[in-house]
């Protein structure tokens, strides 16, 4: 089959690889679409993936074309979205319910072959059937949405909060949509990309600006979310948290990223700094939200690019052009 392969640091190609074969409790999915994510760029940079080469792609959906000998939950022909999370269920973190912090953490498209290919293999337990009205090629959005749902689980947001989001790429816009639906009094977005700010305005943001200095809220925001992973944005955001407020590190920063904090202010103003890592008990809920129309795929997916152009798609994503980019085998 044809697949994208990150062969070495900085090098991605499209080539022929062996077709996958399902284990007893696995299925083979013919991929309809696979989304690109910041994690893919980190893998390209030599981070996250324990070894290269790897077939990337952890955001994907498609049709089941093969099932293992012990699979009864889905059948050939079913359309599914795939949770890429692979947990050991044995370590201390898994046993305490923090599976996303698994000491043997793994994921389809990060540590095992992923969905940037014509076919991908997945545990049947990771597959969620799609209702008839959901288009398979749109359902790659469910995985990033499940990360956003996990972020809001961490926040435990109260009604009538004032929210500031750094970044209006796919993840920032998803956090915007969820903030609107969790009773925020207002949601403001900061991004240096004018095109992305226009999308935020299209989705009904309260205010959108290139800098938080342009937004009049001297007392700060109850919730500040970084969806960029950028050091400058994170540093600025930490300074914008209101008294008794919360800062959520949601964007994926490079390993070497560093910022400074003011411990006395954290103590004196009872500020919470927390993080949200990937997916935890949120994929099925995200699939249900998606089926109920929480996101408009035509707004969120800006580019559908043939798999053959995967390296080009990666370059476009790295340049910040567009919103969610999906490759179509």
Buried (B, 14 or more C-beta within 10 A) or exposed (E): BBBBBBEEEEEBEBEEBEEBEBBEBBBBBBBBBBBBBBBBBBBBBEBBBEEBBBBBBBBBBBBBBBBBEEBEEBEEEBBBBBBBBBBBEEBEBBEEEBBBBBEEBBBBBBBBBBBBBBBBBBBBEBBBBBEEEBEBBBBBBBBBBBBBBBBBBBBEBEEEBBBBBBBBBBBBBBBBBBBBEBEBEBBBBBBBBEEBBEBBBEBEBBBBBEEBEEBEBEEBBBBBBBBBBBBEBBBBBBEBBBEEBBBBBBBBBBEEEEBEEEEEBBEEBEBBBEEBBBBBEBBBBBBBBBBEEBBEBEBBBBBBBEBBBBBBBBEBBBEEBBBBBBBBB
